[in-house]
Amino acid sequence: MAKLERAAGRVLFAPVIFRLALRLDQVTWSEFTTSASEAVFVLRAAQRLFGLDAVFCWFDTWLEAEAAGAELKRDHLGRVLTAQPPEAMRPVEATLSAAPIAHAVEIVRRLRDEAVPVVGMLTAPKTLRARLPGADPEHLRALGVGLARAYCEAGAGALALVQEEESQDLTDLSEAAAMFNLAEYYATPVMLFARHALSAAGCAVAERLTNGLFITPTQVGAAITPVSDAPQPAAWLALSRWEVPPETLPEDVRAWAHALQPA
């Protein structure tokens, strides 16, 4: 079970290759989300094709909401077209054992013995509240902790907390304190992806909580270099600023990897 950690002499290459992997293998969202064997094959193929130093098991901020009972209409690559929140929340344990959460955790379990770490994905509190309006905050906190524990026990080498709603100061991350504590207990690093730029205060929060493992459209933590930019001094992990668009050409991804190699 590999953990995400600094490597001597090089920057780790870990862009979020998720729907791009589906497109390259001509696998639909339905096929990916109903067969763990298919999902593992697709993600493993992308890892080998691009020489990835980490594999993301999932990258979709409707993960928990769908497992909680939200009705979603998606396109063939899983992009959400319409969404209807559940009329009533399922119990936390029922949500954790429902698709697609159970599927994402199973992907982690099946990839845990690979040479590179597998990353479990969670939705950040403000985004989760937007996906499940009216849900009890304590229920959502318990769901986040339960999902983090499931990933860690399945063998995740890192966690990715994904914030799609705007949260400049990241005050909502106080609701994820127990999740960060649990990740620390399992010695599992937590990355933060934010869809919108942070304030100075938000950057300080992100830097402290993730030990520099955060990225936004315009900002990065001390440990991160964006894959499409020149390597940053002292950075040890190259990430995409969000999921790599599925329309991206494979040669562009390979060019990012090549640019990270020492001269």
Secondary structure, 3 states (H helix, E strand, C coil): CCCCCCCCCCCEECCECCHHHHHHCCCCHHHHHHCHHHHHHHHHHHHHHHCCCCEECCCCCCHHHHHCCCEEEECCCCCEEEEECCCCCCCHHHHHCCCCHHHHHHHHHHHCCCCCCEEEEEECHHHHHHHCCCCCHHHHHHHHHHHHHHHHHHCCCEEEEEECCCCCCCHHHHHHHHHHHHHHHCCCCEEEEECCCCCHHHHHHHHHHHCCCEECCCCECCCEEECCCCCCCCCCEEECCCECCCCCCHHHHHHHHHHHCCC
